[in-house]
Amino acid sequence: MSEGIDTYIKKKFEVPDVDIRTYSPLTLAYIGDGVFDLVIRSVVVGKGNTRPNQLHHRTSQIVKAHTQAVIIQYLEPMLTEEEADIYRRGRNAKSATMAKNATMADYRKATGLEALVGYLYLTDRFDRLVSLIKEAADGLHLRL
């Protein structure tokens, strides 16, 4: 099996290994936010060259807190015990900020999803991460 994207980047930049268990849920959510956005952008762009404002509109409909909350509610029964624990830790983390145009409940669930995405990315389980997003996109009929 080849190394994951995160491992590859860390090797190239000579970033030392850190025990993932030392990361706070909000740190996992921070990287997970970017990774989730990248996956969605990759799918949207891959479906055809179009105007940037259309790309942004399609992407922003998926990466907003409400849609992320719907996604994690759909995926929750499919999560392993470990994944569910990471999600709960992210959802329950106290953040000093809140997303615009989102309820507190949606924001917390979205943070939990982002923490899970970050965890899967940092543990080189990109295949599992993409499989979960694909499962939600198909099951919820998301327009990517």
N, CA, C and O of each residue as an XYZ file, in Angstrom:
576
protein
N       0.842     -1.181      0.000
C       0.000      0.000      0.000
C       0.882      1.237      0.000
O       1.896      1.276      0.697
N       0.509      2.238     -0.769
C       1.288      3.470     -0.820
C       0.969      4.341      0.390
O      -0.055      4.175      1.054
N       1.869      5.263      0.649
C       1.669      6.161      1.793
C       0.564      7.164      1.487
O       0.245      7.437      0.330
N      -0.007      7.701      2.553
C      -1.077      8.677      2.393
C      -0.532     10.053      2.049
O       0.670     10.307      2.121
N      -1.447     10.928      1.675
C      -1.076     12.292      1.283
C      -0.393     13.021      2.434
O       0.636     13.667      2.234
N      -0.954     12.924      3.638
C      -0.379     13.612      4.788
C       1.034     13.115      5.078
O       1.931     13.916      5.340
N       1.232     11.821      5.034
C       2.563     11.253      5.268
C       3.545     11.748      4.214
O       4.678     12.105      4.536
N       3.118     11.769      2.971
C       3.963     12.252      1.877
C       4.379     13.706      2.112
O       5.556     14.046      1.992
N       3.421     14.551      2.443
C       3.711     15.977      2.682
C       4.674     16.132      3.856
O       5.630     16.903      3.781
N       4.422     15.405      4.932
C       5.283     15.515      6.119
C       6.719     15.076      5.809
O       7.678     15.677      6.293
N       6.853     14.031      5.003
C       8.204     13.589      4.621
C       8.913     14.659      3.801
O      10.076     14.973      4.053
N       8.208     15.219      2.818
C       8.815     16.233      1.946
C       9.247     17.471      2.727
O      10.280     18.065      2.418
N       8.481     17.862      3.721
C       8.780     19.064      4.499
C       9.515     18.747      5.804
O       9.746     19.634      6.626
N       9.880     17.473      5.983
C      10.612     17.016      7.157
C       9.915     17.408      8.457
O      10.537     17.909      9.393
N       8.610     17.166      8.486
C       7.813     17.431      9.675
C       7.875     16.187     10.553
O       7.589     15.084     10.087
N       8.246     16.356     11.822
C       8.351     15.179     12.695
C       6.990     14.550     12.981
O       5.960     15.222     12.951
N       7.009     13.258     13.257
C       5.782     12.553     13.613
C       5.282     13.050     14.963
O       6.063     13.322     15.874
N       3.970     13.160     15.068
C       3.323     13.551     16.312
C       2.229     12.528     16.590
O       1.555     12.068     15.669
N       2.057     12.180     17.840
C       1.007     11.238     18.218
C      -0.344     11.906     17.992
O      -0.659     12.914     18.624
N      -1.129     11.346     17.099
C      -2.429     11.910     16.730
C      -3.338     12.057     17.943
O      -4.206     12.929     17.965
N      -3.147     11.216     18.944
C      -3.993     11.279     20.143
C      -3.766     12.552     20.953
O      -4.560     12.877     21.836
N      -2.681     13.276     20.653
C      -2.420     14.528     21.378
C      -3.145     15.718     20.747
O      -3.184     16.798     21.336
N      -3.711     15.532     19.569
C      -4.414     16.622     18.896
C      -5.793     16.840     19.506
O      -6.510     15.886     19.807
N      -6.150     18.097     19.683
C      -7.482     18.418     20.174
C      -8.489     18.167     19.051
O      -8.114     18.160     17.878
N      -9.747     17.963     19.390
C     -10.768     17.791     18.357
C     -10.859     19.005     17.431
O     -11.159     18.857     16.247
N     -10.606     20.195     17.958
C     -10.679     21.389     17.111
C      -9.495     21.466     16.152
O      -9.622     22.038     15.069
N      -8.356     20.907     16.522
C      -7.227     20.821     15.593
C      -7.565     19.840     14.483
O      -7.283     20.101     13.314
N      -8.164     18.718     14.840
C      -8.597     17.753     13.819
C      -9.628     18.390     12.888
O      -9.593     18.175     11.677
N     -10.543     19.173     13.457
C     -11.563     19.837     12.646
C     -10.942     20.887     11.728
O     -11.409     21.092     10.608
N      -9.899     21.543     12.201
C      -9.221     22.562     11.392
C      -8.679     21.956     10.093
O      -8.922     22.487      9.009
N      -7.950     20.851     10.204
C      -7.412     20.218      8.994
C      -8.546     19.532      8.228
O      -8.535     19.508      6.998
N      -9.518     18.978      8.944
C     -10.635     18.311      8.300
C     -11.474     19.241      7.449
O     -11.994     18.830      6.411
N     -11.614     20.491      7.873
C     -12.351     21.485      7.101
C     -11.716     21.659      5.723
O     -12.407     21.665      4.705
N     -10.399     21.800      5.707
C      -9.690     21.978      4.439
C      -9.733     20.737      3.565
O      -9.893     20.837      2.349
N      -9.594     19.580      4.171
C      -9.607     18.326      3.413
C     -10.998     18.073      2.829
O     -11.121     17.694      1.665
N     -12.044     18.282      3.630
C     -13.406     18.097      3.137
C     -13.667     19.030      1.956
O     -14.224     18.621      0.938
N     -13.260     20.278      2.105
C     -13.415     21.259      1.037
C     -12.674     20.807     -0.227
O     -13.205     20.919     -1.331
N     -11.461     20.301     -0.066
C     -10.676     19.838     -1.209
C     -11.352     18.664     -1.924
O     -11.389     18.624     -3.154
N     -11.875     17.728     -1.170
C     -12.554     16.575     -1.780
C     -13.764     17.053     -2.580
O     -13.953     16.647     -3.726
N     -14.572     17.907     -1.982
C     -15.767     18.400     -2.676
C     -15.374     19.216     -3.902
O     -15.965     19.045     -4.968
N     -14.385     20.102     -3.768
C     -13.929     20.894     -4.912
C     -13.402     19.995     -6.032
O     -13.644     20.259     -7.209
N     -12.687     18.940     -5.666
C     -12.149     18.019     -6.667
C     -13.264     17.364     -7.467
O     -13.164     17.231     -8.687
N     -14.322     16.956     -6.786
C     -15.453     16.328     -7.468
C     -16.155     17.342     -8.363
O     -16.453     17.052     -9.522
N     -16.418     18.532     -7.825
C     -17.130     19.563     -8.586
C     -16.339     19.955     -9.835
O     -16.906     20.031    -10.925
N     -15.056     20.200     -9.687
C     -14.220     20.574    -10.837
C     -14.112     19.411    -11.815
O     -14.107     19.616    -13.029
N     -14.025     18.201    -11.294
C     -13.917     17.025    -12.149
C     -15.127     16.779    -13.016
O     -15.046     16.085    -14.029
N     -16.249     17.347    -12.621
C     -17.476     17.150    -13.403
C     -17.585     18.111    -14.572
O     -18.576     18.092    -15.301
N     -16.578     18.949    -14.757
C     -16.584     19.788    -15.949
C     -16.131     21.202    -15.690
O     -16.371     21.777    -14.629
N     -15.476     21.739    -16.679
C     -14.984     23.103    -16.630
C     -16.177     24.047    -16.759
O     -16.955     23.946    -17.707
N     -16.316     24.945    -15.823
C     -17.406     25.908    -15.847
C     -16.949     27.198    -15.179
O     -15.816     27.280    -14.705
N     -17.793     28.178    -15.135
C     -17.430     29.462    -14.550
C     -17.140     29.322    -13.055
O     -17.812     28.561    -12.359
N     -16.136     30.058    -12.562
C     -15.772     29.951    -11.150
C     -16.926     30.228    -10.187
O     -17.010     29.591     -9.137
N     -17.813     31.162    -10.521
C     -18.913     31.435     -9.596
C     -19.868     30.243     -9.490
O     -20.450     30.009     -8.431
N     -20.031     29.489    -10.584
C     -20.850     28.273    -10.526
C     -20.154     27.188     -9.703
O     -20.796     26.476     -8.932
N     -18.849     27.071     -9.872
C     -18.075     26.112     -9.078
C     -18.212     26.441     -7.593
O     -18.459     25.562     -6.767
N     -18.046     27.720     -7.274
C     -18.142     28.160     -5.875
C     -19.538     27.896     -5.315
O     -19.670     27.422     -4.186
N     -20.558     28.190     -6.072
C     -21.929     27.989     -5.603
C     -22.187     26.514     -5.304
O     -22.722     26.180     -4.247
N     -21.810     25.635     -6.225
C     -22.036     24.200     -6.016
C     -21.252     23.688     -4.821
O     -21.755     22.889     -4.032
N     -20.014     24.154     -4.692
C     -19.183     23.713     -3.566
C     -19.733     24.235     -2.249
O     -19.845     23.482     -1.282
N     -20.076     25.509     -2.202
C     -20.512     26.110     -0.934
C     -21.818     25.498     -0.428
O     -22.074     25.518      0.775
N     -22.644     24.959     -1.315
C     -23.873     24.297     -0.882
C     -23.581     23.016     -0.106
O     -24.392     22.591      0.717
N     -22.444     22.406     -0.360
C     -22.081     21.149      0.298
C     -21.241     21.390      1.548
O     -21.423     20.701      2.551
N     -20.336     22.346      1.506
C     -19.405     22.531      2.622
C     -19.968     23.396      3.751
O     -19.288     23.605      4.756
N     -21.191     23.902      3.608
C     -21.773     24.711      4.681
C     -22.187     23.809      5.850
O     -22.413     22.610      5.684
N     -22.281     24.421      7.032
C     -22.528     23.670      8.264
C     -23.809     22.837      8.203
O     -23.811     21.687      8.643
N     -24.888     23.393      7.671
C     -26.146     22.643      7.643
C     -26.006     21.355      6.832
O     -26.442     20.294      7.278
N     -25.409     21.438      5.658
C     -25.257     20.234      4.826
C     -24.312     19.239      5.490
O     -24.547     18.031      5.437
N     -23.252     19.733      6.110
C     -22.343     18.835      6.824
C     -23.071     18.132      7.968
O     -22.814     16.958      8.238
N     -23.973     18.840      8.638
C     -24.752     18.225      9.720
C     -25.647     17.112      9.174
O     -25.764     16.049      9.785
N     -26.267     17.353      8.041
C     -27.117     16.340      7.398
C     -26.255     15.135      6.995
O     -26.668     13.988      7.165
N     -25.076     15.398      6.468
C     -24.172     14.327      6.042
C     -23.790     13.439      7.217
O     -23.858     12.214      7.111
N     -23.388     14.036      8.332
C     -22.934     13.213      9.463
C     -24.101     12.472     10.095
O     -23.917     11.360     10.591
N     -25.293     13.051     10.094
C     -26.457     12.322     10.614
C     -26.720     11.077      9.759
O     -27.069     10.020     10.285
N     -26.552     11.207      8.463
C     -26.732     10.073      7.554
C     -25.650      9.019      7.798
O     -25.933      7.821      7.800
N     -24.418      9.470      8.004
C     -23.292      8.542      8.127
C     -23.151      7.911      9.507
O     -22.542      6.850      9.642
N     -23.696      8.541     10.514
C     -23.444      8.087     11.886
C     -23.675      6.589     12.110
O     -22.852      5.959     12.774
N     -24.745      5.993     11.594
C     -24.929      4.545     11.804
C     -23.856      3.684     11.122
O     -23.696      2.514     11.469
N     -23.130      4.242     10.171
C     -22.122      3.492      9.417
C     -20.716      3.609     10.019
O     -19.789      2.928      9.580
N     -20.570      4.468     11.017
C     -19.249      4.710     11.579
C     -18.808      3.576     12.481
O     -19.623      2.940     13.150
N     -17.500      3.330     12.490
C     -16.947      2.382     13.448
C     -17.011      3.021     14.832
O     -17.257      4.221     14.955
N     -16.795      2.238     15.843
C     -16.792      2.773     17.215
C     -15.731      3.868     17.364
O     -15.985      4.899     17.987
N     -14.569      3.647     16.803
C     -13.487      4.633     16.854
C     -13.887      5.929     16.137
O     -13.667      7.022     16.658
N     -14.467      5.804     14.959
C     -14.888      6.971     14.189
C     -15.993      7.734     14.916
O     -15.984      8.965     14.950
N     -16.938      7.007     15.491
C     -18.034      7.642     16.232
C     -17.495      8.408     17.433
O     -18.002      9.479     17.766
N     -16.477      7.869     18.078
C     -15.871      8.550     19.226
C     -15.193      9.849     18.795
O     -15.321     10.868     19.473
N     -14.477      9.821     17.678
C     -13.832     11.035     17.158
C     -14.900     12.068     16.798
O     -14.756     13.248     17.117
N     -15.963     11.630     16.138
C     -17.058     12.531     15.783
C     -17.645     13.189     17.039
O     -17.820     14.407     17.079
N     -17.948     12.385     18.056
C     -18.543     12.920     19.294
C     -17.609     13.924     19.971
O     -18.052     14.964     20.458
N     -16.329     13.607     19.997
C     -15.360     14.542     20.604
C     -15.362     15.871     19.857
O     -15.327     16.933     20.478
N     -15.403     15.817     18.540
C     -15.447     17.044     17.742
C     -16.748     17.804     17.937
O     -16.752     19.028     18.062
N     -17.842     17.071     17.960
C     -19.161     17.696     18.146
C     -19.269     18.372     19.502
O     -19.889     19.428     19.624
N     -18.673     17.774     20.511
C     -18.788     18.296     21.875
C     -17.725     19.327     22.235
O     -17.778     19.911     23.318
N     -16.767     19.558     21.352
C     -15.697     20.521     21.632
C     -16.273     21.930     21.717
O     -17.152     22.306     20.941
N     -15.771     22.688     22.657
C     -16.240     24.064     22.829
C     -15.388     24.984     21.965
O     -14.179     25.098     22.162
N     -16.034     25.633     21.012
C     -15.346     26.548     20.116
C     -15.712     27.979     20.467
O     -16.836     28.263     20.882
N     -14.752     28.874     20.298
C     -14.990     30.287     20.590
C     -15.754     30.974     19.458
O     -16.268     32.079     19.631
N     -15.826     30.317     18.303
C     -16.498     30.918     17.154
C     -17.666     30.050     16.707
O     -17.815     28.906     17.137
N     -18.485     30.617     15.841
C     -19.590     29.865     15.265
C     -19.755     30.293     13.813
O     -19.527     31.453     13.468
N     -20.149     29.354     12.970
C     -20.326     29.655     11.549
C     -21.459     30.649     11.354
O     -22.425     30.687     12.116
N     -21.308     31.451     10.307
C     -22.391     32.348      9.929
C     -23.541     31.520      9.374
O     -23.323     30.481      8.750
N     -24.743     31.977      9.599
C     -25.929     31.345      9.028
C     -26.072     29.872      9.388
O     -26.509     29.069      8.563
N     -25.703     29.515     10.620
C     -25.835     28.126     11.057
C     -26.386     28.091     12.474
O     -26.087     28.964     13.289
N     -27.192     27.078     12.760
C     -27.638     26.894     14.134
C     -26.471     26.316     14.937
O     -25.533     25.757     14.367
N     -26.537     26.453     16.241
C     -25.489     25.885     17.094
C     -25.428     24.369     16.912
O     -24.342     23.792     16.866
N     -26.589     23.723     16.810
C     -26.613     22.265     16.632
C     -25.929     21.862     15.330
O     -25.109     20.945     15.319
N     -26.261     22.542     14.233
C     -25.626     22.233     12.949
C     -24.129     22.498     13.009
O     -23.334     21.710     12.497
N     -23.748     23.596     13.629
C     -22.327     23.945     13.717
C     -21.557     22.879     14.487
O     -20.461     22.494     14.080
N     -22.107     22.408     15.574
C     -21.419     21.373     16.370
C     -21.303     20.056     15.601
O     -20.256     19.409     15.622
N     -22.383     19.665     14.925
C     -22.325     18.433     14.124
C     -21.309     18.573     12.994
O     -20.554     17.642     12.710
N     -21.293     19.742     12.350
C     -20.328     19.984     11.267
C     -18.902     19.924     11.799
O     -18.015     19.380     11.142
N     -18.683     20.476     12.979
C     -17.350     20.410     13.590
C     -16.970     18.963     13.873
O     -15.814     18.577     13.697
N     -17.931     18.165     14.307
C     -17.672     16.740     14.533
C     -17.300     16.022     13.248
O     -16.371     15.214     13.229
N     -18.034     16.318     12.162
C     -17.698     15.724     10.860
C     -16.299     16.141     10.441
O     -15.512     15.306      9.994
N     -15.982     17.413     10.578
C     -14.651     17.895     10.189
C     -13.560     17.258     11.036
O     -12.478     16.968     10.525
N     -13.821     17.034     12.323
C     -12.842     16.353     13.180
C     -12.618     14.927     12.679
O     -11.483     14.452     12.633
N     -13.697     14.248     12.306
C     -13.574     12.885     11.773
C     -12.788     12.887     10.472
O     -11.908     12.047     10.280
N     -13.093     13.815      9.580
C     -12.367     13.922      8.306
C     -10.886     14.174      8.581
O     -10.020     13.548      7.971
N     -10.600     15.095      9.504
C      -9.209     15.384      9.858
C      -8.495     14.169     10.423
O      -7.342     13.903     10.084
N      -9.178     13.440     11.280
C      -8.597     12.235     11.872
C      -8.293     11.184     10.804
O      -7.204     10.610     10.786
N      -9.251     10.937      9.920
C      -9.028      9.945      8.867
C      -7.891     10.372      7.945
O      -7.088      9.542      7.518
N      -7.825     11.640      7.647
C      -6.742     12.159      6.803
C      -5.389     11.992      7.490
O      -4.440     11.493      6.885
N      -5.301     12.403      8.738
C      -4.014     12.354      9.455
C      -3.566     10.938      9.793
O      -2.393     10.716     10.093
N      -4.484      9.981      9.746
C      -4.116      8.582      9.984
C      -4.014      7.808      8.671
O      -4.031      6.577      8.660
N      -3.906      8.552      7.557
C      -3.720      7.955      6.228
C      -4.838      6.992      5.833
O      -4.595      5.976      5.183
N      -6.052      7.324      6.231
C      -7.213      6.528      5.836
C      -8.055      7.326      4.834
O      -9.272      7.455      4.971
N      -7.365      7.850      3.835
C      -8.020      8.678      2.830
C      -9.078      7.890      2.067
O     -10.107      8.441      1.677
N      -8.824      6.597      1.852
C      -9.804      5.771      1.151
C     -11.109      5.687      1.937
O     -12.189      5.763      1.351
N     -11.020      5.534      3.243
C     -12.220      5.478      4.097
C     -12.928      6.832      4.087
O     -14.154      6.899      4.003
N     -12.156      7.895      4.173
C     -12.694      9.251      4.164
C     -13.506      9.493      2.889
O     -14.651      9.941      2.956
N     -12.924      9.200      1.749
C     -13.599      9.416      0.465
C     -14.806      8.482      0.336
O     -15.841      8.883     -0.196
N     -14.684      7.257      0.812
C     -15.812      6.313      0.752
C     -17.008      6.823      1.549
O     -18.149      6.704      1.102
N     -16.753      7.390      2.724
C     -17.848      7.930      3.532
C     -18.514      9.120      2.838
O     -19.741      9.222      2.809
N     -17.708     10.008      2.286
C     -18.275     11.170      1.593
C     -19.084     10.721      0.379
O     -20.161     11.256      0.115
N     -18.567      9.741     -0.356
C     -19.281      9.220     -1.528
C     -20.593      8.568     -1.104
O     -21.622      8.759     -1.753
N     -20.560      7.807     -0.028
C     -21.770      7.155      0.487
C     -22.836      8.200      0.823
O     -24.005      8.029      0.478
N     -22.440      9.263      1.486
C     -23.387     10.330      1.838
C     -23.892     11.050      0.588
O     -25.085     11.326      0.469
N     -22.997     11.350     -0.332
C     -23.393     12.049     -1.563
C     -24.414     11.228     -2.341
O     -25.400     11.767     -2.843
N     -24.176      9.929     -2.437
C     -25.102      9.051     -3.158
C     -26.412      8.878     -2.388
O     -27.496      9.003     -2.958
N     -26.306      8.595     -1.116
C     -27.490      8.318     -0.298
C     -28.386      9.525     -0.101
O     -29.606      9.392     -0.010
N     -27.788     10.696     -0.036
C     -28.553     11.930      0.164
C     -28.865     12.642     -1.153
O     -29.533     13.676     -1.165
N     -28.383     12.089     -2.243
C     -28.591     12.669     -3.582
C     -28.081     14.105     -3.639
O     -28.756     15.002     -4.144
N     -26.865     14.304     -3.107
C     -26.267     15.637     -3.119
C     -25.862     15.994     -4.536
O     -25.326     15.155     -5.259
N     -26.110     17.210     -4.932
C     -25.759     17.675     -6.278
C     -24.345     18.234     -6.257
O     -24.133     19.407     -5.950
N     -23.395     17.393     -6.584
C     -21.996     17.828     -6.621
C     -21.640     18.288     -8.016
O     -20.504     18.695     -8.261
